[in-house]
Amino acid sequence: MYLVRGREYLAQYPNFTLVGREHDLERISSILIRKSSNSLLLTGPAGVGVSMLTLGLQAAKNNPDTPFDLIVKKLFWLNCDALFSSGDSTKINNEFQSILKKLMQTPESVLIITDTANFLEAAHNTGNAHFINALNNADKSNNFQVILEVRDDKLSSVLKASTNMPELYTLYDVKKPTGDNLNSIVTTVAKELSAYHKIEVDKDAIDEAIHLTCKYRDSLGLGGVQPQRAISLLDRALASYRQLTHKQHPKIAELMGKIEKSSCETEQYDLRQQLEQWQ
């Protein structure tokens, strides 16, 4: 499957919630409903959350307050791995042409490519360097739109790939979230981390993670930018805590704790019998 429908793509992220990006989502939505230059080149540094915004577009379609002009958009994610997996230049070209044909025949369709630099490299390596021009020519017909995601350090190479880029695409630079927006994002993801590690994360830990990753930008070995830096630090801290506390099986620790608290010899005996079964 080379094209993944939006609802199926979003289903891969069952707990997805876009927070702290309402302004960005509104700006991107307004670009998509323009008459001209209504395709998007989304760029930003690693970890800033570019891909989360396109997911947010799909999620917004389930919101009753979302404008009808956005709800009618049919979002498709390109499965680049599947497209280029054969390495057969002719087969890849034929499949890509079929993809473009399907998009042009589907009203209000929007193609999303999550890593444009890799897409261009794969196309070039399989003898299909013309893909970007074919994509832009189809886009120029106004039968469908395109959202290209690209890291900012790869932006110049993507812009050089075709002279039509500035004409067809509106460049949108996704900035690092700050203040309340950053806190909202990290707090939301912290709930997922807490569920995964089975460790409660309180507000002070979230605030400290944000403070440290903003203050010590290059000395923590985290890479990327906010919000990913704070999220990564929390994940590391929770993993380290688990290593420290889970040297014994949780059930063994629970039974030993009950034995220490119990003053009843019969109960202690029963608990020790259970403990032997776990050791």
HUKA-V215210 format. One record per backbone hydrogen bond with DSSP energy under -0.5 kcal/mol. CO is the residue of the C=O (numbers start at 1). NH is the residue of the N-H. Records with the same first field share a line. If there is no record, write none. Layout:
CO->NH  NH
This chain:
2->4  79
3->5
4->77
5->9
6->10
7->11
9->12
10->13
13->16
17->19
21->25
22->26
23->27
24->28
25->29
26->30
27->31
28->32
29->33
31->34
39->170
40->42  148
41->43  172
42->150
43->174
44->152
45->48
46->225
47->228
49->53
50->53  54
51->55
52->56
53->57
54->58
55->59
56->60
57->61
58->61
59->62
60->63
62->64
63->66
67->70  71
68->72
70->73
73->75
74->110
75->6
76->112
77->4
78->80
79->83
80->84
81->85
84->87
87->89
88->92
89->93
90->94
91->95
92->96
93->97
94->98
95->99
96->100
97->101
98->102
99->103
100->104
101->105
102->106
103->106
105->107
106->109
108->74
109->145
110->76
111->147
112->78  114
113->149
115->119
116->120
117->121
118->122
119->123
120->124
121->125
122->126
123->128
124->127
128->131
129->132
130->134
131->135
132->136
133->137
134->138
135->139
136->140
137->141
138->141  143
139->142
143->109
145->111
146->40
147->113  149
148->42
149->116
150->44
151->154
152->155
154->158
155->159
156->160
158->161
159->162
162->165
164->168
165->169
168->39
169->171
170->41
171->173
172->43  174
173->175
178->181  182
179->183
180->184
181->185
182->186
183->187
184->188
185->189
186->190
187->191
188->192
189->193
190->194
191->195
192->196
193->197
194->198  199
200->202
202->206
203->207
204->208
205->209
206->210
207->211
208->212
209->213
210->214
211->215
212->216
215->217
225->228  229
227->231
228->232
229->233
230->234
231->235
232->236
233->237
234->238
235->239
236->240
237->241
238->242
239->243
240->244
241->245
242->246
249->252  253
250->254
251->255
252->256
253->257
254->258
255->259
256->260
257->261
258->262
263->265
264->268
265->269
266->270
267->271
268->272
269->273
270->274
271->275
272->276
273->277
274->278
275->278  279
